[in-house]
Amino acid sequence: MTGSKRIYVLDTNVLLHDPTSLFRFEEHDVFIPMTVLEELDEKKKGASEVSRNGRQVSRFLNELIEHGNGHGISNGLELVSPQGVNLRRGVAVGRLYFQQRTTNGHGKADNQILSSVIELRDQNPDRAVVLVSKDINLRIKAKIYGIHAEDYENDRALDDFALLYTGSTSLPDDFWDRHPEVQSWNERGRTYYKLDRREDEDWHPNQCLYLPGDNSVELRVLHVDDTRATLVLLDDHSHANHSVWGIAARNREQNFALNVLMDPDVDFVTLLGTAGTGKTLLALAAGLAQVMDQQRYREIIMTRATVSVGEDIGFLPGTEEEKMTPWMGALTDNLEVLANPEEGGSWGRQATNDLLASRIKIRSLNFMRGRTFLSRYLIIDEAQNLTPKQMKTLITRAGPGTKIVCLGNVEQIDTPYLTETTSGLTYAVDRFKHWEHSAHITLRRGERSRLADFASEAL
């Protein structure tokens, strides 16, 4: 190994997190310690996402060895991108090296990896050796030994979570004065505006705009290009006579959310907010209105990313739906609000519950792979615990006429090695913001109770 290129040593958790990480270091070389190969071998059995990723890494390594046509592994294998791995064209590729000598087998795996990195650094004094690991403690140990260590950041949607697209923005007080030539018209009971877009107006499709103050107005961007933008006046769901399945918006962001949830032209909606902002209630109310009243979708399918997502749920008794019921407390709580008819007493409530239950199906994420949902309203709860790869797997299940709604709170990520900037929910919000059939709303105000509001601020 000669030259000025860096050498990246990959930890096991990086490969299990993203099997394509082998090919993400452009012209630099990649080194895999023997301990990592042993840990991959231990993880390959099972039906979990981690096990599938472990087997995929092994297949990639085998393809690279076969591509070398028997040439010496000691000289390094060219990191040729396999089929199905999307890389930028024209990017130089490095070489893959393996640890040639095994360690003595004693001590923790982390310490053996550190030992191999120190040996590699001593053998290549003229090159920068970098340990890449998702494990914070291993990175701390490495820095104690003077080893440069980094987190794997290739799948990071953005550098700072505060920069994440919020889905709405306020307009300046002189907005209408800035746009003296505005075309407006009414069509099918909606009011539309077309205007020239200024350079400082960085709008996205289905972004919600509001003008605060006495002349308050709420708009949504329908179409936007380099010079022009088409806006539509939002429906006001804050009044009881314009509620959705009996649910009225209690704040501006909830009204934005109900508008995009009820729009059949928006196929993908992400709602992000802390506990108590009404994400699940709004999504269910809009789903019931469009399934039961408008008959736009055949049924509601609700699933959630459990902490053990991808693991076997066979230890719980009953059918798939009964096994998922303990995870679906949010659904039960919100149905009590939605299925509360004013007349009919307990019999009426029971009949309504049975009717709603027949149109709401609970499904496990374990069995989503390979399925196609036609004309369904799919709600994915706790989506912050999904990896970008799992998010892609779920969204690509959508068939014609299906709407997907992702709900989550990035402050409550329970999946190991996921952060606010690498969560699949953050990834989806950032990647879909330019698509004209998607919308995102960040809900800020809690609406549970004054007790919950005070607790979220004071505790």
C-alpha positions as CSV (number, residue, x, y, z in Angstrom):
1,M,0.0,0.0,0.0
2,T,1.7,3.1,-1.2
3,G,0.8,6.7,-2.1
4,S,-1.0,9.6,-0.5
5,K,-4.5,8.0,-0.5
6,R,-6.1,7.4,2.9
7,I,-6.8,3.9,4.3
8,Y,-10.2,3.5,5.9
9,V,-10.6,0.6,8.4
10,L,-14.2,-0.5,8.6
11,D,-15.8,-1.7,11.8
12,T,-18.4,-4.5,11.7
13,N,-21.3,-2.2,12.6
14,V,-20.6,0.0,9.6
15,L,-20.9,-2.9,7.2
16,L,-24.1,-4.2,8.9
17,H,-25.6,-0.7,8.8
18,D,-24.8,-0.2,5.1
19,P,-23.5,-3.1,3.1
20,T,-22.6,-0.7,0.2
21,S,-20.2,1.2,2.5
22,L,-17.4,-0.8,0.9
23,F,-17.8,1.3,-2.2
24,R,-18.4,4.7,-0.6
25,F,-14.8,5.9,-0.1
26,E,-14.1,7.0,-3.7
27,E,-10.4,6.7,-4.6
28,H,-9.3,5.8,-1.0
29,D,-8.4,2.2,0.1
30,V,-10.5,0.1,2.5
31,F,-9.1,-2.3,5.0
32,I,-11.1,-5.1,6.8
33,P,-9.6,-6.7,9.9
34,M,-10.0,-10.4,10.4
35,T,-12.1,-9.8,13.6
36,V,-14.7,-8.0,11.4
37,L,-15.0,-11.0,9.1
38,E,-15.5,-13.3,12.1
39,E,-18.2,-11.0,13.5
40,L,-19.9,-10.9,10.1
41,D,-19.9,-14.7,10.1
42,E,-21.7,-14.7,13.5
43,K,-24.3,-12.3,12.3
44,K,-25.3,-13.9,9.0
45,K,-27.9,-16.3,10.5
46,G,-31.5,-15.2,10.9
47,A,-34.2,-13.2,9.1
48,S,-33.5,-9.8,10.7
49,E,-32.4,-6.8,8.7
50,V,-28.9,-7.0,10.3
51,S,-28.6,-10.7,9.2
52,R,-29.6,-9.8,5.7
53,N,-27.1,-7.0,5.6
54,G,-24.4,-9.4,6.9
55,R,-25.1,-11.9,4.1
56,Q,-25.1,-9.1,1.5
57,V,-21.6,-7.9,2.7
58,S,-20.3,-11.5,2.3
59,R,-21.7,-11.7,-1.2
60,F,-20.1,-8.4,-2.1
61,L,-16.7,-9.6,-0.8
62,N,-17.1,-12.8,-2.8
63,E,-17.9,-10.9,-6.0
64,L,-14.8,-8.8,-5.5
65,I,-12.6,-11.8,-5.0
66,E,-14.0,-13.5,-8.1
67,H,-13.6,-10.3,-10.1
68,G,-9.9,-10.4,-9.2
69,N,-9.6,-13.6,-11.2
70,G,-7.4,-15.3,-8.6
71,H,-4.8,-12.5,-8.4
72,G,-3.2,-12.2,-5.1
73,I,-5.4,-10.7,-2.4
74,S,-2.3,-9.3,-0.8
75,N,-2.1,-6.8,-3.7
76,G,-5.6,-5.5,-2.9
77,L,-8.8,-6.0,-4.8
78,E,-10.2,-3.3,-7.0
79,L,-13.4,-1.9,-5.5
80,V,-15.5,-2.2,-8.6
81,S,-19.1,-1.3,-7.9
82,P,-21.4,-4.3,-8.2
83,Q,-24.8,-4.1,-10.0
84,G,-27.5,-2.4,-7.9
85,V,-25.1,0.0,-6.1
86,N,-25.7,3.6,-7.2
87,L,-22.5,5.5,-7.3
88,R,-21.5,8.8,-9.0
89,R,-20.0,8.1,-12.4
90,G,-16.4,9.0,-13.1
91,V,-15.4,8.5,-9.5
92,A,-12.0,6.8,-9.0
93,V,-12.1,3.6,-7.0
94,G,-9.7,2.4,-4.4
95,R,-8.6,-1.1,-3.4
96,L,-9.7,-3.5,-0.7
97,Y,-7.2,-5.1,1.6
98,F,-7.7,-7.8,4.3
99,Q,-5.7,-8.4,7.4
100,Q,-3.2,-11.1,6.4
101,R,-2.3,-12.4,9.9
102,T,-4.9,-13.4,12.5
103,T,-4.7,-12.1,16.0
104,N,-4.0,-14.3,19.0
105,G,-7.8,-14.5,19.6
106,H,-7.6,-13.1,23.1
107,G,-9.4,-10.0,24.4
108,K,-12.5,-8.1,23.2
109,A,-13.2,-7.8,19.5
110,D,-12.9,-4.0,19.8
111,N,-9.4,-4.3,21.2
112,Q,-8.4,-6.8,18.4
113,I,-9.6,-4.3,15.8
114,L,-7.6,-1.5,17.5
115,S,-4.5,-3.7,17.5
116,S,-4.9,-4.4,13.8
117,V,-5.3,-0.6,13.1
118,I,-2.1,0.2,15.1
119,E,-0.2,-2.5,13.2
120,L,-1.5,-1.1,9.8
121,R,-0.5,2.4,10.8
122,D,3.0,1.2,11.7
123,Q,3.3,-0.5,8.3
124,N,2.2,2.6,6.4
125,P,3.8,5.6,8.2
126,D,3.4,7.8,5.1
127,R,-0.4,7.3,4.8
128,A,-3.4,8.5,6.9
129,V,-5.1,5.5,8.6
130,V,-8.7,6.2,9.7
131,L,-11.0,3.9,11.7
132,V,-14.7,4.2,10.7
133,S,-17.1,3.0,13.3
134,K,-20.7,3.6,14.5
135,D,-19.6,2.7,18.0
136,I,-18.9,5.8,20.0
137,N,-17.0,3.9,22.7
138,L,-14.7,2.3,20.1
139,R,-14.0,5.8,18.6
140,I,-13.1,7.1,22.1
141,K,-10.7,4.1,22.7
142,A,-9.1,4.8,19.3
143,K,-8.5,8.4,20.1
144,I,-6.9,7.4,23.4
145,Y,-4.4,5.3,21.4
146,G,-3.8,8.2,19.0
147,I,-5.8,6.7,16.2
148,H,-7.9,9.0,14.0
149,A,-11.5,7.7,14.2
150,E,-14.7,8.9,12.4
151,D,-18.4,8.0,12.3
152,Y,-19.8,6.7,9.1
153,E,-21.6,9.6,7.6
154,N,-22.3,8.7,4.0
155,D,-26.0,8.0,4.7
156,R,-26.4,11.3,6.7
157,A,-29.1,13.3,5.0
158,L,-27.8,16.7,6.3
159,D,-25.0,17.9,8.6
160,D,-27.2,19.7,11.1
161,F,-30.8,18.6,12.0
162,A,-31.7,22.2,12.6
163,L,-31.4,22.6,8.8
164,L,-34.1,20.1,8.0
165,Y,-36.9,21.3,5.8
166,T,-39.9,22.2,8.0
167,G,-42.6,22.2,5.3
168,S,-43.9,25.7,6.1
169,T,-42.6,29.2,6.4
170,S,-43.9,32.7,7.1
171,L,-44.3,35.4,4.5
172,P,-43.1,39.0,5.0
173,D,-45.7,41.7,5.9
174,D,-45.2,43.4,2.5
175,F,-45.6,40.1,0.5
176,W,-48.4,41.4,-1.7
177,D,-46.6,44.7,-2.3
178,R,-43.6,42.7,-3.5
179,H,-45.8,41.0,-6.1
180,P,-48.0,43.7,-7.6
181,E,-48.8,41.6,-10.7
182,V,-50.6,38.6,-9.3
183,Q,-53.1,36.6,-11.4
184,S,-55.9,35.1,-9.3
185,W,-58.9,33.0,-10.2
186,N,-61.5,30.6,-8.7
187,E,-61.9,27.1,-9.8
188,R,-64.1,24.4,-8.2
189,G,-64.4,26.4,-5.0
190,R,-60.7,27.0,-4.6
191,T,-58.8,30.3,-5.0
192,Y,-55.5,30.2,-7.0
193,Y,-52.7,32.7,-7.4
194,K,-49.9,32.8,-10.0
195,L,-47.0,35.2,-9.4
196,D,-43.4,35.8,-10.3
197,R,-41.0,34.2,-7.8
198,R,-38.3,36.4,-6.3
199,E,-34.7,35.0,-5.7
200,D,-35.1,35.0,-1.9
201,E,-38.3,32.9,-2.1
202,D,-36.8,29.4,-1.9
203,W,-40.1,27.4,-2.1
204,H,-40.8,23.7,-2.6
205,P,-43.9,21.9,-4.0
206,N,-46.6,21.6,-1.4
207,Q,-44.8,23.9,1.0
208,C,-47.3,25.8,3.2
209,L,-47.0,29.6,3.5
210,Y,-48.7,31.9,5.9
211,L,-49.0,35.6,6.4
212,P,-49.3,36.4,10.1
213,G,-51.1,39.4,11.6
214,D,-54.4,41.1,10.9
215,N,-54.4,40.2,7.2
216,S,-53.5,36.6,7.9
217,V,-53.7,34.2,5.0
218,E,-52.6,30.6,4.5
219,L,-51.4,29.3,1.2
220,R,-49.8,26.2,-0.3
221,V,-47.4,26.0,-3.2
222,L,-48.8,23.9,-6.0
223,H,-46.2,24.4,-8.8
224,V,-42.9,26.2,-8.7
225,D,-40.1,26.7,-11.2
226,D,-37.2,29.2,-11.6
227,T,-39.4,32.2,-12.3
228,R,-43.1,31.5,-11.5
229,A,-45.1,29.9,-8.7
230,T,-48.7,28.8,-8.4
231,L,-50.3,29.0,-5.0
232,V,-53.7,27.9,-3.7
233,L,-55.6,29.2,-0.7
234,L,-55.8,26.5,2.1
235,D,-59.1,25.2,3.4
236,D,-59.7,26.2,7.0
237,H,-60.2,23.0,9.1
238,S,-60.2,24.9,12.4
239,H,-64.0,25.4,12.4
240,A,-66.3,22.6,13.4
241,N,-68.3,22.8,10.3
242,H,-65.2,22.0,8.2
243,S,-63.7,19.4,10.5
244,V,-62.3,16.1,9.3
245,W,-64.1,13.1,10.8
246,G,-65.0,15.3,13.8
247,I,-61.5,16.6,14.2
248,A,-60.8,20.3,13.9
249,A,-57.3,21.8,13.6
250,R,-56.2,23.5,16.9
251,N,-53.3,25.4,15.4
252,R,-51.8,26.5,12.1
253,E,-49.6,23.5,11.6
254,Q,-52.4,21.0,12.2
255,N,-54.4,22.9,9.6
256,F,-51.5,22.5,7.1
257,A,-51.3,18.8,7.9
258,L,-55.1,18.2,7.3
259,N,-54.9,20.0,4.0
260,V,-52.1,17.8,2.6
261,L,-53.5,14.7,4.2
262,M,-56.9,15.3,2.4
263,D,-55.3,16.1,-1.0
264,P,-55.5,13.1,-3.3
265,D,-52.7,14.6,-5.4
266,V,-50.3,14.2,-2.6
267,D,-49.1,10.6,-2.4
268,F,-46.5,10.8,0.3
269,V,-46.8,12.8,3.6
270,T,-44.4,13.1,6.5
271,L,-45.5,14.5,9.8
272,L,-42.7,15.2,12.3
273,G,-43.3,16.5,15.8
274,T,-42.9,15.8,19.5
275,A,-45.4,13.8,21.6
276,G,-48.9,15.2,21.8
277,T,-48.8,17.3,18.6
278,G,-51.6,15.2,17.1
279,K,-49.7,13.3,14.3
280,T,-51.5,10.0,14.7
281,L,-54.9,11.5,15.4
282,L,-54.8,13.7,12.3
283,A,-53.5,10.9,10.0
284,L,-56.3,8.5,11.2
285,A,-59.0,11.1,10.9
286,A,-58.0,12.0,7.4
287,G,-57.7,8.3,6.6
288,L,-61.2,7.5,7.9
289,A,-62.8,10.4,6.1
290,Q,-61.3,9.2,2.8
291,V,-62.0,5.5,3.3
292,M,-65.5,5.7,4.9
293,D,-67.0,8.9,3.4
294,Q,-65.2,9.6,0.1
295,Q,-64.3,5.9,-0.5
296,R,-61.0,7.1,-2.1
297,Y,-59.1,4.2,-0.6
298,R,-60.1,0.7,0.2
299,E,-58.8,0.5,3.7
300,I,-56.3,1.9,6.2
301,I,-53.2,-0.1,6.9
302,M,-51.3,0.9,10.0
303,T,-47.9,-0.3,11.0
304,R,-45.1,0.9,13.2
305,A,-41.4,0.6,13.6
306,T,-41.0,-1.4,16.8
307,V,-37.7,-1.2,18.6
308,S,-37.1,-4.8,17.5
309,V,-38.1,-4.0,13.9
310,G,-37.4,-6.9,11.6
311,E,-37.1,-9.4,14.5
312,D,-39.5,-12.4,14.9
313,I,-42.8,-11.6,16.7
314,G,-43.7,-15.3,17.0
315,F,-43.2,-15.3,20.8
316,L,-46.5,-13.4,21.2
317,P,-49.7,-15.4,20.9
318,G,-52.3,-15.1,18.1
319,T,-52.4,-13.9,14.6
320,E,-50.2,-11.2,13.0
321,E,-52.7,-8.5,13.9
322,E,-53.0,-9.8,17.5
323,K,-49.2,-10.0,17.9
324,M,-48.9,-6.3,16.8
325,T,-51.7,-5.1,19.1
326,P,-49.4,-4.5,22.2
327,W,-47.4,-2.1,20.0
328,M,-50.5,-0.3,18.8
329,G,-51.5,1.6,21.9
330,A,-51.5,4.9,20.0
331,L,-54.1,3.5,17.5
332,T,-56.3,2.3,20.3
333,D,-56.1,5.6,22.2
334,N,-56.9,7.7,19.1
335,L,-59.8,5.4,18.0
336,E,-61.5,6.2,21.3
337,V,-61.5,9.8,20.3
338,L,-62.6,9.2,16.7
339,A,-65.2,6.5,17.4
340,N,-67.3,8.4,19.9
341,P,-70.8,9.0,18.4
342,E,-73.0,11.6,20.1
343,E,-76.0,9.3,19.9
344,G,-76.6,5.6,20.5
345,G,-74.9,5.2,23.9
346,S,-72.6,2.2,24.5
347,W,-74.3,0.1,21.8
348,G,-73.7,2.9,19.2
349,R,-70.0,3.2,20.3
350,Q,-69.5,-0.5,20.0
351,A,-71.1,-0.6,16.6
352,T,-68.9,2.3,15.5
353,N,-65.8,0.6,16.9
354,D,-66.6,-2.7,15.0
355,L,-67.2,-0.7,11.8
356,L,-63.9,1.2,12.1
357,A,-61.9,-1.9,13.1
358,S,-63.1,-3.7,9.9
359,R,-61.6,-0.9,7.8
360,I,-58.3,-0.6,9.7
361,K,-55.7,-3.4,9.4
362,I,-52.7,-3.7,11.6
363,R,-49.6,-5.2,9.9
364,S,-46.1,-6.0,10.9
365,L,-43.1,-4.5,9.2
366,N,-41.6,-8.0,9.1
367,F,-43.9,-9.1,6.3
368,M,-43.8,-5.9,4.1
369,R,-41.0,-7.1,1.9
370,G,-42.3,-8.1,-1.5
371,R,-45.9,-6.9,-1.0
372,T,-47.7,-4.3,-3.1
373,F,-50.6,-2.2,-1.7
374,L,-53.3,-1.1,-4.1
375,S,-55.6,1.9,-3.2
376,R,-54.6,1.7,0.4
377,Y,-54.0,4.5,3.0
378,L,-50.8,3.3,4.7
379,I,-49.8,4.9,8.1
380,I,-46.2,4.2,9.3
381,D,-45.9,5.2,13.0
382,E,-42.6,5.7,14.9
383,A,-40.9,6.1,11.5
384,Q,-37.9,7.7,13.2
385,N,-36.7,4.2,14.1
386,L,-36.3,3.2,10.5
387,T,-33.0,3.2,8.6
388,P,-33.0,4.8,5.2
389,K,-32.9,1.3,3.6
390,Q,-35.9,0.2,5.6
391,M,-37.7,3.4,4.6
392,K,-37.0,2.7,1.0
393,T,-38.3,-0.9,1.3
394,L,-41.6,0.4,2.8
395,I,-42.2,3.3,0.4
396,T,-41.6,1.1,-2.7
397,R,-44.5,-1.1,-1.6
398,A,-46.9,1.5,-2.8
399,G,-49.0,0.5,-5.8
400,P,-51.5,2.7,-7.8
401,G,-53.8,4.8,-5.8
402,T,-52.0,4.3,-2.5
403,K,-51.1,7.1,-0.1
404,I,-48.3,6.7,2.5
405,V,-48.2,8.8,5.7
406,C,-45.0,8.6,7.9
407,L,-45.2,9.8,11.5
408,G,-42.4,10.3,13.9
409,N,-40.5,12.2,16.6
410,V,-36.7,12.2,16.0
411,E,-36.2,13.1,19.7
412,Q,-37.2,9.5,20.5
413,I,-34.9,7.3,18.4
414,D,-34.5,3.9,20.0
415,T,-32.7,2.0,17.1
416,P,-28.9,1.6,17.8
417,Y,-26.6,3.6,15.6
418,L,-29.4,5.9,14.3
419,T,-29.2,9.6,15.0
420,E,-31.4,12.6,14.1
421,T,-29.4,13.2,10.9
422,T,-29.2,9.5,9.8
423,S,-32.8,8.4,10.6
424,G,-34.9,7.1,7.7
425,L,-37.5,9.7,8.5
426,T,-35.1,12.6,8.2
427,Y,-33.7,11.0,5.0
428,A,-37.2,10.8,3.4
429,V,-38.1,14.4,4.3
430,D,-34.9,15.7,2.7
431,R,-35.1,13.5,-0.4
432,F,-38.8,14.1,-1.1
433,K,-39.0,17.8,-0.6
434,H,-38.5,18.6,-4.3
435,W,-41.2,16.1,-5.5
436,E,-44.5,17.7,-6.5
437,H,-46.6,14.8,-5.0
438,S,-45.1,14.8,-1.5
439,A,-45.6,17.1,1.5
440,H,-44.0,17.5,4.9
441,I,-45.2,19.4,8.0
442,T,-43.4,19.9,11.3
443,L,-45.9,20.1,14.1
444,R,-44.6,22.2,17.0
445,R,-47.4,22.8,19.5
446,G,-48.6,20.0,21.8
447,E,-52.3,19.7,22.2
448,R,-52.8,17.0,24.8
449,S,-53.3,19.0,28.0
450,R,-51.8,21.8,30.0
451,L,-50.2,19.2,32.2
452,A,-48.4,17.5,29.2
453,D,-47.4,20.9,27.8
454,F,-45.9,22.0,31.1
455,A,-44.1,18.6,31.6
456,S,-42.5,18.8,28.1
457,E,-41.1,22.2,28.9
458,A,-40.2,21.9,32.5
459,L,-38.9,18.3,32.8
